[in-house]
């Protein structure tokens, strides 16, 4: 990906990540590390699945060094704005559960040395720096972004940021949108798809598009009720998206089955108290 040719898309994705924050986002000034930590501590006590805090006036030197367990961050050096994402058990259960299933499938193919978990690895984009909720890498990287239903626009913006800022290193982002009120989770995969170019001798443009949407749900007042997966298909990561080559038997796509999605969902709902 060329910085010059793609910078307008990259800049738009940066802006959208900061503009797409949900209505309950906390706004605060982050001119000192102690002020940032104080606001985070106050809000961690009231976080159910995930919560965002947007800090302004954050000195770049402070942002470069700032790190706090149980959070993820994104920083825009030019605007000196920082987003802090507060995590909970439900959030981490979803992200780690999905990547564990991916790693399990890859191990079963005898490719355990070909992939490594990256956790919340920080990536520097053209204008912003961002931590993943969870990520795993072979020749390419898959990232997972988890949030609540009210922050779906933000989740989409984050997924598109990874795809447009990674310079080709991230081919797929997985969104997990969790309902705060009912046992309902939406899983989506977002990938870069080429668009038709009408001008000759011009390379194709790539735009983020949703490839799959799968929902898991259960009766709200009966933990023992049957889990419904719609559509009842696997969440798929294509083999070539991770390894940059076509599979040769026994290699195959990495599929998280409806049953496995149901198990991950059940674990998340257990963390939520449903």
C-alpha positions as CSV (number, residue, x, y, z in Angstrom):
1,X,0.0,0.0,0.0
2,X,1.4,3.4,-1.0
3,X,1.2,6.1,1.6
4,X,0.8,8.8,-1.1
5,X,-1.9,7.1,-3.0
6,X,-3.8,5.8,0.0
7,X,-3.4,8.6,2.5
8,X,-6.9,10.1,1.9
9,X,-8.5,6.7,2.8
10,X,-6.1,6.2,5.7
11,X,-6.9,9.7,7.0
12,X,-10.6,9.1,6.7
13,X,-10.3,5.8,8.6
14,X,-8.4,7.7,11.4
15,X,-11.1,10.3,11.7
16,X,-13.9,7.8,11.7
17,X,-12.3,5.8,14.6
18,X,-12.5,9.0,16.7
19,X,-15.9,10.2,15.4
20,X,-17.6,6.8,15.7
21,X,-17.4,6.6,19.4
22,X,-20.7,5.6,21.2
23,X,-22.8,8.2,23.0
24,X,-21.7,7.0,26.4
25,X,-18.0,7.7,25.7
26,X,-16.4,9.6,28.6
27,X,-14.6,12.9,27.6
28,X,-11.6,14.1,29.6
29,X,-8.4,16.0,29.4
30,X,-5.3,13.8,29.5
31,X,-2.5,16.3,30.0
32,X,-0.8,14.1,32.7
33,X,-0.5,10.4,33.4
34,X,-2.0,10.7,36.8
35,X,-5.1,12.4,35.4
36,X,-5.5,9.7,32.8
37,X,-5.1,6.9,35.4
38,X,-7.6,8.6,37.8
39,X,-10.3,8.8,35.1
40,X,-9.7,5.2,34.1
41,X,-9.9,3.9,37.7
42,X,-13.2,5.7,38.2
43,X,-14.7,4.2,35.1
44,X,-13.4,0.7,35.4
45,X,-15.8,0.2,38.3
46,X,-18.8,0.8,36.1
47,X,-17.8,-1.1,33.0
48,X,-20.0,-4.1,31.9
49,X,-18.6,-5.3,28.6
50,X,-16.5,-2.4,27.2
51,X,-16.3,1.3,27.6
52,X,-14.4,4.1,25.8
53,X,-12.7,7.2,27.2
54,X,-11.6,9.9,24.8
55,X,-8.7,12.1,26.2
56,X,-7.7,15.4,24.6
57,X,-4.4,17.4,25.0
58,X,-2.3,14.2,25.5
59,X,1.4,15.0,25.0
60,X,3.0,12.5,22.5
61,X,5.8,11.7,24.9
62,X,3.2,10.7,27.5
63,X,1.2,8.6,25.0
64,X,4.4,6.8,23.8
65,X,5.1,5.5,27.4
66,X,1.5,5.1,28.7
67,X,0.4,1.5,29.3
68,X,-2.2,0.1,31.7
69,X,-3.4,-3.5,32.2
70,X,-7.0,-4.1,31.1
71,X,-7.0,-1.3,28.5
72,X,-6.4,-0.9,24.8
73,X,-5.4,2.5,23.3
74,X,-5.3,4.4,20.1
75,X,-3.4,7.7,19.7
76,X,-3.4,10.4,17.0
77,X,-0.2,12.3,17.3
78,X,-1.3,15.2,15.1
79,X,-4.5,15.9,17.2
80,X,-3.0,14.7,20.5
81,X,-6.2,12.7,21.1
82,X,-6.2,9.3,22.7
83,X,-8.9,6.7,23.0
84,X,-8.7,4.3,25.9
85,X,-10.8,1.2,25.7
86,X,-11.7,-0.5,29.0
87,X,-11.8,-4.3,29.0
88,X,-13.8,-6.8,31.0
89,X,-13.9,-10.6,31.3
90,X,-16.6,-10.9,28.7
91,X,-14.5,-8.9,26.2
92,X,-11.4,-11.0,26.7
93,X,-13.3,-14.3,26.7
94,X,-14.7,-13.4,23.2
95,X,-11.4,-12.3,21.7
96,X,-9.2,-15.0,23.1
97,X,-11.8,-17.7,22.5
98,X,-12.0,-16.9,18.8
99,X,-8.2,-16.9,18.3
100,X,-7.8,-20.1,20.4
101,X,-10.1,-21.8,17.9
102,X,-8.1,-20.5,15.0
103,X,-4.8,-21.7,16.6
104,X,-6.4,-25.1,17.3
105,X,-7.4,-25.6,13.7
106,X,-3.9,-24.6,12.5
107,X,-2.2,-27.0,15.1
108,X,-4.4,-29.8,13.8
109,X,-2.9,-29.2,10.3
110,X,0.6,-29.6,11.7
111,X,1.4,-25.9,11.2
112,X,1.9,-25.0,14.8
113,X,5.2,-23.4,14.1
114,X,3.7,-21.3,11.4
115,X,1.6,-19.1,13.6
116,X,2.1,-17.1,16.8
117,X,-0.2,-15.2,19.1
118,X,0.5,-11.4,19.2
119,X,-2.0,-10.5,21.9
120,X,-2.6,-6.7,22.0
121,X,0.2,-5.8,19.6
122,X,0.5,-2.1,18.8
123,X,0.7,-1.1,15.2
124,X,1.8,2.3,13.9
125,X,-0.3,3.5,11.0
126,X,0.3,6.5,8.8
127,X,-1.1,9.0,11.3
128,X,-2.3,6.9,14.3
129,X,-1.0,4.2,16.5
130,X,-3.4,1.5,17.7
131,X,-3.5,-1.6,19.9
132,X,-5.5,-4.7,18.8
133,X,-7.9,-6.4,21.2
134,X,-6.3,-9.7,20.1
135,X,-4.2,-10.7,17.1
136,X,-2.4,-13.7,15.6
137,X,0.2,-13.8,12.9
138,X,1.6,-16.2,10.3
139,X,2.6,-14.5,7.1
140,X,-0.4,-12.3,7.5
141,X,-2.2,-11.0,10.6
142,X,-5.8,-11.5,11.7
143,X,-7.1,-9.0,14.3
144,X,-10.2,-9.2,16.6
145,X,-12.2,-6.2,17.7
146,X,-14.8,-6.7,20.5
147,X,-17.4,-4.2,21.7
148,X,-21.0,-3.8,22.6
149,X,-23.9,-3.4,20.2
150,X,-24.1,0.3,20.9
151,X,-20.5,0.7,19.6
152,X,-21.0,-1.2,16.4
153,X,-20.1,1.8,14.2
154,X,-16.9,2.1,16.2
155,X,-16.1,-1.6,15.7
156,X,-16.6,-1.2,12.0
157,X,-14.3,1.8,11.9
158,X,-11.6,-0.1,13.9
159,X,-11.8,-3.0,11.5
160,X,-11.4,-0.8,8.5
161,X,-8.5,1.0,10.2
162,X,-6.6,-2.2,10.4
163,X,-7.2,-3.1,6.8
164,X,-6.3,0.3,5.4
165,X,-3.3,1.1,7.7
166,X,-1.5,-2.2,7.7
167,X,0.1,-1.9,4.3
168,X,-1.1,-5.3,3.4
169,X,-0.1,-7.1,6.7
170,X,-3.8,-7.5,7.8
171,X,-6.1,-9.2,5.3
172,X,-9.0,-9.9,7.7
173,X,-10.6,-8.3,10.8
174,X,-13.1,-10.1,13.0
175,X,-15.8,-8.0,14.7
176,X,-17.6,-9.3,17.8
177,X,-20.6,-7.2,18.8
178,X,-22.0,-8.1,22.2
179,X,-25.5,-7.1,23.5
180,X,-25.4,-5.6,27.0
181,X,-29.0,-6.5,27.8
182,X,-29.7,-10.0,26.2
183,X,-27.7,-13.1,25.3
184,X,-27.0,-12.0,21.7
185,X,-23.7,-11.7,19.9
186,X,-22.9,-10.8,16.3
187,X,-19.8,-12.1,14.7
188,X,-18.6,-10.5,11.4
189,X,-15.5,-10.8,9.2
190,X,-14.4,-7.8,7.3
191,X,-11.9,-8.0,4.4
192,X,-10.5,-5.8,1.6
193,X,-12.3,-6.5,-1.7
194,X,-11.1,-5.0,-5.0
195,X,-13.4,-2.5,-6.7
196,X,-13.7,-2.3,-10.5
197,X,-11.4,0.4,-12.0
198,X,-12.7,2.0,-15.1
199,X,-9.3,3.6,-16.0
200,X,-6.8,1.4,-17.9
201,X,-3.4,0.8,-16.5
202,X,-4.5,1.7,-13.0
203,X,-4.2,-0.8,-10.2
204,X,-7.5,-1.9,-8.5
205,X,-8.7,-0.1,-5.5
206,X,-9.5,-2.1,-2.3
207,X,-12.3,-1.3,0.0
208,X,-13.3,-2.9,3.3
209,X,-16.5,-5.1,3.0
210,X,-18.3,-7.4,5.3
211,X,-17.8,-11.0,4.2
212,X,-19.8,-12.8,6.8
213,X,-22.4,-12.0,9.5
214,X,-23.3,-14.7,12.0
215,X,-25.4,-14.2,15.1
216,X,-25.6,-16.3,18.3
217,X,-28.6,-16.0,20.6
218,X,-30.4,-17.7,23.5
219,X,-33.5,-17.2,25.5
220,X,-32.8,-14.4,27.9
221,X,-34.4,-16.0,31.0
222,X,-33.3,-19.6,30.5
223,X,-29.6,-20.3,30.5
224,X,-30.3,-24.0,29.6
225,X,-32.3,-23.1,26.4
226,X,-31.0,-24.0,23.0
227,X,-28.5,-21.6,21.4
228,X,-29.5,-20.4,17.9
229,X,-26.8,-19.7,15.3
230,X,-28.0,-17.8,12.2
231,X,-27.0,-18.7,9.6
232,X,-25.8,-22.1,10.9
233,X,-22.5,-21.9,9.1
234,X,-18.9,-21.7,10.1
235,X,-17.0,-18.4,10.6
236,X,-14.3,-18.8,7.9
237,X,-10.7,-17.5,7.6
238,X,-9.3,-18.4,4.3
239,X,-6.1,-20.4,4.4
240,X,-4.4,-18.1,1.8
241,X,-5.3,-15.0,3.9
242,X,-3.1,-16.3,6.7
243,X,-0.3,-18.0,4.8
244,X,-0.2,-16.2,1.4
245,X,-0.4,-19.5,-0.5
246,X,-3.0,-22.0,-1.6
247,X,-3.7,-24.9,0.7
248,X,-2.4,-28.4,-0.1
249,X,-4.2,-31.3,1.7
250,X,-4.5,-31.8,4.6
251,X,-4.4,-27.9,4.7
252,X,-7.7,-26.2,4.6
253,X,-9.6,-23.0,5.5
254,X,-9.9,-22.2,9.2
255,X,-13.5,-22.7,10.2
256,X,-15.0,-21.9,13.6
257,X,-18.1,-24.1,13.5
258,X,-21.6,-23.1,14.7
259,X,-21.0,-25.4,17.7
260,X,-17.7,-23.6,18.6
261,X,-19.3,-20.2,18.2
262,X,-22.0,-21.4,20.6
263,X,-19.4,-22.4,23.1
264,X,-17.6,-19.1,22.9
265,X,-20.9,-17.3,23.2
266,X,-21.9,-19.3,26.3
267,X,-18.6,-18.4,28.0
268,X,-19.2,-14.7,27.2
269,X,-22.7,-14.8,28.6
270,X,-21.4,-16.5,31.7
271,X,-19.1,-13.6,32.2
272,X,-22.1,-11.2,31.7
273,X,-24.2,-13.1,34.2
274,X,-26.8,-14.2,31.7
